[in-house]
Amino acid sequence: MDGSTLALLSILGTLAIGAISPGPSFVLVARTSIAVSRRAGLAAAFGMGTGGVVFATLALLGLHALLTQVGWLYLVLKVAGGLYLVHLALRIWRGAAEPVRVPDGATDAGGALRSFWVGLATQISNPKTAIVYASIFATLLPASPPAWVLLALPPAVFLVETGWYAIVAVAFSAGRPRAAYLRSKTWIDRLAASVIGALGIRLVMDVAKPT
């Protein structure tokens, strides 16, 4: 195995470990899968994968160097991402007591499209994830990688991110998790909202901390 192939596999393995770590993306895909449908959960997973491609592309374009040199831009991204997560948490909390409407046909298609966009927005709302991508690429990617590595990275990242969240979507949309959710929808939704909201507040508060 040559050095470029090893570097590619190392990057993908590190990103896979990061994707598996619980966070707002995991909470969103799991909740979407059991509250809406498997199709919507898979659409959210595709949104997460698309967000991964965005991060990978930006990392290849030198995002880390940009954010290091333009410090205020990173702060703006943190505040914007944190506020989005708080907004998403409030939406989930307000709808916690509403009954589940089982979608079908065109309604399910519309729900899947919305789930994709919510998944994408949730993935790219955390600028710390962008820094993680940029750091991993800067550390593990060779100084002058061959063109095939640069071309292979974005689609490979998409497969890693989408693959993991698709597993989450299928697992949580199965009969037993769905039945358990329906029995305790209000409390599960409020727990999910609390987790997502706390992460959003933490992002905003990080900006307010003295350096």
CORMO-V712339 format. One record per residue. N is the residue number from 0. SS is DSSP state (H for helix, E for strand, - for the rest). OMEGA is omega as a letter, one per 40 degrees, with the letter a starting at -180 (NA if undefined). D_CENTER is the distance of its C-alpha to the mean C-alpha in Angstrom with 1 decimal. Layout:
# CORMO-V712339
N_SS_OMEGA_D_CENTER, N_SS_OMEGA_D_CENTER
This chain:
# CORMO-V712339
0_-_a_31.2, 1_-_a_31.3, 2_H_a_29.4, 3_H_i_27.0, 4_H_i_25.9, 5_H_i_25.5, 6_H_i_23.4, 7_H_a_21.1, 8_H_i_20.8, 9_H_i_20.4, 10_H_a_17.4, 11_H_i_15.7, 12_H_i_16.8, 13_H_i_15.5, 14_H_i_12.0, 15_H_i_12.2, 16_H_i_13.3, 17_H_i_10.5, 18_H_a_7.9, 19_H_a_10.6, 20_-_a_10.9, 21_-_i_10.2, 22_-_a_8.1, 23_H_i_6.9, 24_H_i_4.0, 25_H_a_7.2, 26_H_a_9.4, 27_H_a_8.4, 28_H_i_8.7, 29_H_a_11.7, 30_H_a_13.3, 31_H_a_13.0, 32_H_a_14.6, 33_H_a_17.4, 34_H_a_18.0, 35_-_i_18.0, 36_-_i_18.4, 37_H_i_17.2, 38_H_i_17.1, 39_H_i_14.8, 40_H_i_12.4, 41_H_i_12.7, 42_H_i_12.2, 43_H_i_8.9, 44_H_i_8.2, 45_H_i_9.8, 46_H_i_7.7, 47_H_i_4.6, 48_H_i_7.7, 49_H_i_9.2, 50_H_i_6.8, 51_H_i_7.6, 52_H_i_11.1, 53_H_a_11.2, 54_H_a_10.6, 55_H_a_13.0, 56_H_i_15.5, 57_H_i_15.6, 58_H_i_16.1, 59_H_a_18.9, 60_-_i_20.4, 61_-_a_20.8, 62_H_a_18.1, 63_H_i_19.0, 64_H_i_22.6, 65_H_a_22.1, 66_H_i_20.2, 67_H_a_22.9, 68_H_a_25.7, 69_-_a_24.5, 70_H_a_23.6, 71_H_a_23.5, 72_H_i_20.7, 73_H_i_18.3, 74_H_i_19.6, 75_H_i_19.1, 76_H_i_15.5, 77_H_i_15.0, 78_H_a_17.0, 79_H_i_15.4, 80_H_i_11.9, 81_H_i_13.5, 82_H_i_15.6, 83_H_a_12.9, 84_H_i_11.4, 85_H_i_15.0, 86_H_i_15.8, 87_H_i_13.2, 88_H_i_14.7, 89_H_i_18.1, 90_H_i_17.7, 91_H_a_16.7, 92_H_a_19.6, 93_H_a_22.1, 94_-_a_21.5, 95_-_a_21.7, 96_-_a_25.4, 97_-_i_25.3, 98_-_i_26.2, 99_-_i_24.0, 100_-_a_25.0, 101_-_a_24.8, 102_-_i_23.9, 103_-_i_25.9, 104_H_a_26.7, 105_H_i_25.8, 106_H_i_24.1, 107_H_i_21.6, 108_H_i_21.1, 109_H_i_20.4, 110_H_i_18.0, 111_H_i_16.1, 112_H_i_16.0, 113_H_a_14.8, 114_H_i_12.0, 115_H_a_10.9, 116_H_i_11.1, 117_H_i_9.5, 118_H_i_6.4, 119_H_a_6.8, 120_H_i_7.9, 121_H_a_5.5, 122_H_a_3.1, 123_H_a_6.7, 124_-_a_8.3, 125_-_a_8.4, 126_H_i_11.1, 127_H_i_11.5, 128_H_i_8.7, 129_H_i_10.9, 130_H_i_13.9, 131_H_i_12.8, 132_H_a_12.5, 133_H_a_15.7, 134_H_i_17.5, 135_H_i_16.9, 136_H_a_18.2, 137_H_a_21.0, 138_H_a_22.0, 139_H_a_21.9, 140_-_i_22.5, 141_-_a_26.3, 142_-_i_27.9, 143_-_a_29.1, 144_-_i_27.0, 145_-_a_28.5, 146_H_a_27.3, 147_H_i_26.1, 148_H_i_23.5, 149_H_i_22.1, 150_H_a_22.1, 151_H_a_20.6, 152_H_a_17.6, 153_H_i_15.3, 154_H_i_16.0, 155_H_i_15.9, 156_H_i_12.4, 157_H_a_11.5, 158_H_a_13.4, 159_H_a_11.9, 160_H_a_8.2, 161_H_a_9.6, 162_H_a_12.4, 163_H_a_10.8, 164_H_i_8.8, 165_H_i_12.1, 166_H_i_14.0, 167_H_a_12.3, 168_H_a_13.1, 169_H_a_16.6, 170_H_a_17.3, 171_H_i_16.5, 172_-_i_18.3, 173_-_a_21.4, 174_H_a_24.5, 175_H_i_24.7, 176_H_a_21.3, 177_H_i_21.7, 178_H_i_25.2, 179_H_i_24.3, 180_H_a_21.8, 181_H_i_24.5, 182_H_a_26.9, 183_-_a_24.9, 184_H_a_22.6, 185_H_a_23.4, 186_H_i_22.8, 187_H_i_19.6, 188_H_a_18.1, 189_H_i_19.5, 190_H_i_18.1, 191_H_i_14.6, 192_H_a_15.4, 193_H_i_16.9, 194_H_a_14.1, 195_H_i_11.6, 196_H_i_14.7, 197_H_i_15.8, 198_H_i_12.8, 199_H_i_13.3, 200_H_i_17.0, 201_H_i_16.7, 202_H_a_15.2, 203_H_a_18.1, 204_H_i_20.6, 205_H_a_19.8, 206_H_a_21.1, 207_H_a_24.2, 208_-_i_25.2, 209_-_a_28.2, 210_-_NA_27.8
